[in-house]
Amino acid sequence: MLVRRQTRPPLTCAGSMTPFHERHRFARVVLCGGDGGIVGMTRRYLLDQPWFQEVTDLIDQVRAEHDIGVQVVRLLTVADEDQPVMRVDYLAQFEGETPNGLEPSPHALEPHPLRSDYAEIGGPRRLLDWAEGELDRIGHKVVRRTQQRTWNLSSIWRLDTGSATFWVKAVPTFFAHESRVLTLFADHGEPGMPRLVASRGGDMLLEHIPGEDAYGADRAQMEHMVRQLVDLQWRWAPRLDALRAAGVPDRGSDVLAATIPAVIRRHAHTMSGSRRAGLFQFVERLPERLARLDDCDLPVSLVHGDYHPGNWRGTGLELVMLDWGDCVIGHPLLDFPGLLDRAGPHAAAVREAWLNAWREKAPMPMSSRQRNWRCASRTRGWRSSFRRSSTRLSRPSTSTTRPTPGTS
C-alpha cells in the first residue's frame, strides 16, 4: 500500500531555528532476546531522516555492524528534540547470537495498560504471523519482510511475495475504526480507496498501490483531490449512522468547543513557550471560528482528519486516498486547511476549486452563506489543533446532522 516516504514538505518547529526536515537522528537501540530480557545497547547511529517512526535505515545499520536481524518494537525516548541532531532510543528484539561490544542499557521496561500489542515484546512477530497466515490462505508465500516504521500511531511492514507486494499496518485502538471504514468503502463501491485484504482489530493487510506518494502534487492533482473530497463528503453525509456503527467518532462543533481547550490546557506544560502562546491565542478565537463554520451550513459528513497531498498515492490523476485512522464525523471544512496549507503557489486555485465544488452540490446565489464559505476557507490553524484533540479524546455519543445533501 505504501512506500517509504522519501520527501516531506518543510516544517519548522517552534523554539528551533532548524527546520525539522533538515534535522537528523542520533539513534541507539536497546536489544532484547527472544525471552524479552535486555542484553545491552548499541552505539549511536546517524540517521539522515528526522522522522522518529522511520526505522529501515536503523535496522540496516545494526545488521551491517552486528550481523543480526532486528525488529524494532517501539520508540523509548527522544532528547534534544529542538536541536539539529536529536538523540533517540529504540527498543528492538534480535535474532541470532548476542552481539559483542554492547553497552549497558539505562532503560527499564515497564508495562503500560494502553500500549498497543505491536509495541510489546513479541508484538512484531505476532503481527507478521497473522499477516503471513492470511496471505498463505490465499496462495501467497512471503519471501521478504521489511519494517518501514513504528511509533505510537502505527507500525508498517512491507511484505513481498513471489508475485505481489502487500502491506501490514497496525494501529492503536483509537484508530481501529480504519479497517471498518475501508470495509464500508468497499461495500459501497467507493472509488480511489485502499483495498483491504484482511483485518483483525487494529491490524490491516492491504494491497500495494503503484505510483508515488503525492507530497509534490501539482495544481491539477490538488484540484482533483478537492473534487474527490467534496464528492466523497456529499455521498457520505446521508450515511452517518453507518459511520457511527463502524466506530467513527463524532467531532461536531459542540464537542470541539469543549474538548480542544481542555486538551491544550492539559498538555500545555509539555510545549515550548511560543507553541503554547500560539495555541492559547487559537483557543481565544475558537468560539468565533466554530460559529463561522456552522454559518457555512454545509452538511456534517465524514472528515478524513489528516487531509494533505502526502496521504494520496498514485500516478497523474489515478490517485488513492490513504490513512483513514484519523477520520471522524464533523464539518467538511475541517479537512480543507490540511490541503490548502500545502498548496503553495496553487492556494488560490485550490480554494476556488473547493468553493466551486460545493456550489455544484448546493447551488445558490452569492449570499452571506457563500461569503461565509469563502471566509471560512481562509481559516488556518485547524489541522494541527483538530488532529491533536481528535486522537486524544474519548468518543462522544451524539452529533448534529444537517439533512441537506443528496446522494449524487
TORTIDREN-298449 format. One record per residue (C-alpha): x, y, z; residue in one letter. Coordinates in pm, whole numbers, padded with zeros to 5 digits, always signed. Example, Ala and Ser with C-alpha at 12.3 -4.5 7.8 and 13.67 -1.06 7.14 Angstrom:
+01230-00450+00780a+01367-00106+00714s
END
This chain:
+00000+00000+00000m+00269+00248+00098l+00633+00305+00025v+00892+00462+00244r+00830+00832+00212r+01148+00998+00100q+01042+01360+00083t+00838+01582+00310r+00742+01947+00289p+00945+02191+00500p+00836+02218+00862l+00985+02447+01124t+00911+02365+01487c+00859+02635+01745a+01165+02705+01955g+01418+02594+01695s+01600+02769+01413m+01648+02443+01225t+01357+02329+01005p+01251+01983+01113f+01312+01831+00769h+01679+01941+00793e+01741+01767+01125r+01893+01425+01188h+01857+01150+01445r+02142+01008+01650f+01982+00677+01744a+02079+00380+01956r+01898+00051+02007v+01825-00133+02331v+01839-00502+02237l+01640-00781+02397c+01643-01150+02318g+01361-01391+02249g+01269-01408+02619d+01232-01030+02640g+01536-00978+02859g+01763-00683+02781i+02114-00787+02677v+02258-00441+02613g+02250-00135+02394m+02420-00044+02068t+02625+00265+01998r+02451+00557+01832r+02388+00561+01457y+02339+00875+01250l+02011+00869+01057l+01953+01128+00786d+01574+01124+00815q+01438+01315+01117p+01103+01134+01141w+01102+00918+01452f+00883+00645+01301q+01118+00564+01012e+01331+00263+01114v+01451+00088+00797t+01786+00268+00786d+01845+00199+01155l+01775-00173+01108i+02015-00187+00813d+02295-00021+01011q+02252-00256+01309v+02253-00557+01076r+02565-00436+00896a+02762-00387+01217e+02644-00681+01428h+02524-00933+01168d+02186-00973+01338i+01831-00916+01224g+01626-00688+01449v+01260-00599+01478q+01204-00255+01627v+00942-00287+01899v+00891+00075+01998r+01038+00419+02045l+01169+00462+02400l+01292+00820+02441t+01364+01138+02247v+01608+01405+02368a+01718+01736+02216d+01402+01745+02006e+01457+02112+01918d+01820+02063+01815q+01968+01992+01469p+02066+01642+01587v+01808+01466+01805m+01903+01176+02032r+01659+00887+02008v+01647+00545+02176d+01455+00245+02038y+01373-00100+02175l+01424-00397+01942a+01430-00775+01954q+01710-00952+01773f+01762-01287+01607e+02093-01474+01624g+02387-01475+01861e+02419-01199+02118t+02650-00940+01961p+02970-00821+02123n+03052-00465+02216g+02715-00368+02360l+02681-00102+02629e+02470-00136+02947p+02116-00007+02898s+01980+00271+03121p+01623+00173+03041h+01386-00038+03249a+01098-00192+03055l+00774-00111+03231e+00428-00237+03129p+00159+00011+03030h-00213-00075+03005p-00266+00139+02695l+00030+00013+02493r-00057-00144+02157s+00033-00509+02107d+00263-00428+01815y+00474-00223+02060a+00511-00507+02312e+00790-00762+02322i+00698-01023+02062g+00439-00792+01908g+00606-00755+01567p+00638-01133+01536r+00272-01186+01627r+00168-00925+01371l+00373-01089+01096l+00250-01438+01184d-00109-01322+01144w-00046-01140+00815a+00157-01423+00662e-00111-01670+00764g-00372-01462+00582e-00154-01446+00271l-00081-01817+00282d-00455-01880+00291r-00496-01703-00047i-00191-01863-00205g+00089-01613-00136h+00414-01705+00037k+00617-01420+00184v+00980-01413+00072v+01086-01079+00219r+00976-00868+00518r+01077-00503+00554t+00989-00298+00859q+00922+00056+00743q+00815+00236+01056r+00688+00206+01408t+00575+00463+01661w+00276+00539+01882n+00040+00585+01584l+00122+00282+01369s+00353+00002+01272s+00402-00061+00900i+00569-00353+00723w+00617-00432+00356r+00567-00799+00265l+00697-00918-00072d+00581-01249-00216t+00696-01415-00533g+00430-01236-00736s+00298-00936-00542a+00359-00684-00265t+00136-00634+00037f+00145-00403+00336w+00073-00468+00702v-00046-00175+00908k-00120-00196+01280a-00276+00096+01467v-00379+00170+01827p-00735+00119+01948t-00830+00484+01888f-00759+00432+01516f-00906+00082+01496a-01213+00202+01305h-00991+00249+00997e-01037-00109+00878s-01414-00089+00927r-01429+00234+00726v-01231+00072+00443l-01480-00215+00452t-01767+00034+00425l-01599+00198+00127f-01564-00140-00044a-01927-00231+00030d-02045+00094-00131h-01809+00073-00429g-01623+00387-00325e-01353+00463-00585p-00996+00560-00508g-00962+00382-00173m-00708+00130-00034p-00808-00233-00081r-00825-00433+00238l-00723-00799+00215v-00785-00891+00580a-00823-00722+00917s-00811-00806+01286r-00894-00528+01529g-00639-00257+01454g-00433-00482+01224d-00476-00450+00847m-00337-00636+00548l-00357-00417+00237l-00283-00443-00131e+00008-00246-00273h-00077+00079-00452i+00150+00152-00751p+00286+00500-00806g+00427+00764-00575e+00313+00949-00265d+00178+01285-00380a+00369+01520-00150y+00476+01718-00457g+00128+01734-00610a+00081+01983-00893d-00218+02211-00942r-00419+01960-01146a-00369+01691-00885q-00466+01921-00600m-00781+02033-00777e-00860+01666-00836h-00809+01598-00464m-01054+01877-00382v-01322+01740-00614r-01276+01387-00483q-01305+01507-00124l-01620+01710-00183v-01783+01427-00381d-01698+01182-00105l-01834+01404+00171q-02153+01469-00022w-02210+01096-00073r-02144+01006+00290w-02341+01283+00462a-02663+01074+00448p-02475+00767+00583r-02377+00891+00928l-02549+00601+01103d-02331+00354+00912a-02020+00552+01005l-02120+00560+01372r-02187+00187+01364a-01832+00143+01232a-01699+00332+01534g-01617+00662+01365v-01603+00929+01641p-01828+01235+01639d-01645+01568+01637r-01918+01827+01592g-01875+02192+01690s-02013+02142+02041d-01765+01862+02105v-01472+02062+01966l-01564+02372+02167a-01533+02174+02489a-01251+01936+02411t-00991+02135+02215i-00933+02385+02500p-00926+02101+02753a-00661+01910+02556v-00444+02219+02509i-00461+02308+02879r-00384+01951+02981r-00072+01932+02765h+00042+02296+02783a+00323+02214+03026h+00488+01990+02764t+00505+02264+02497m+00758+02532+02416s+00659+02885+02514g+00593+03003+02160s+00382+02700+02074r+00184+02735+02396r+00121+03105+02331a+00008+03035+01976g-00237+02766+02084l-00379+02984+02363f-00446+03256+02103q-00614+02993+01889f-00838+02890+02181v-00943+03251+02240e-01083+03270+01888r-01220+02916+01881l-01587+03006+01952p-01580+03261+01669e-01426+03010+01428r-01672+02736+01517l-01964+02976+01473a-01828+03069+01132r-01813+02701+01038l-02172+02645+01144d-02284+02951+00946d-02148+02787+00631c-02441+02546+00656d-02255+02259+00490l-02367+01907+00580p-02200+01719+00863v-02018+01430+00699s-01709+01213+00700l-01389+01407+00775v-01057+01247+00680h-00877+01421+00967g-00527+01435+00812d-00606+01558+00465y-00293+01663+00276h-00128+01561-00054p+00105+01311+00113g-00195+01099+00206n-00264+01038-00162w-00075+00789-00375r-00074+00701-00742g+00017+00844-01082t-00130+01151-01251g-00496+01170-01155l-00521+00799-01077e-00487+00856-00704l-00585+00665-00391v-00674+00839-00063m-00475+00684+00225l-00466+00670+00605d-00820+00681+00740w-00733+00629+01107g-00793+00996+01190d-01138+01006+01029c-01430+01147+01226v-01781+01276+01174i-01774+01654+01158g-01777+01968+00946h-01633+01916+00595p-01422+02231+00618l-01208+02073+00892l-01032+01879+00616d-00963+02172+00388f-00677+02359+00564p-00456+02049+00555g-00461+02063+00175l-00461+02441+00147l-00158+02476+00375d+00044+02256+00135r-00084+02419-00184a+00191+02681-00212g+00150+02885-00533p-00169+02693-00613h-00351+02802-00295a-00590+03045-00467a-00680+02792-00737a-00729+02516-00480v-00955+02738-00268r-01162+02832-00572e-01188+02467-00675a-01326+02384-00331w-01581+02667-00346l-01691+02567-00695n-01724+02201-00600a-01961+02285-00315w-02156+02530-00531r-02226+02243-00770e-02361+02034-00481k-02565+02312-00321a-02622+02579-00590p-02729+02921-00465m-02667+03288-00549p-02369+03461-00385m-02507+03533-00042s-02398+03558+00318s-02373+03179+00321r-02128+03169+00030q-01936+03460+00178r-01905+03250+00491n-01771+02961+00281w-01508+03187+00132r-01416+03345+00464c-01402+03015+00649a-01191+02858+00375s-00918+03107+00466r-00914+02997+00830t-00576+02849+00925r-00454+02663+01230g-00729+02400+01224w-00533+02099+01116r-00279+02056+01394s-00514+02155+01677s-00804+01948+01549f-00589+01642+01485r-00416+01671+01823r-00751+01677+02002s-00912+01406+01787s-00654+01143+01876t-00663+01214+02250r-01032+01238+02329l-01294+00985+02424s-01573+00929+02174r-01890+01134+02236p-02228+00976+02175s-02426+01234+01976t-02390+01460+01678s-02598+01709+01484t-02670+01622+01123t-02793+01863+00856r-03031+01689+00612p-02922+01890+00305t-02707+01657+00091p-02816+01423-00181g-02652+01104-00292t-02522+01210-00632s
END
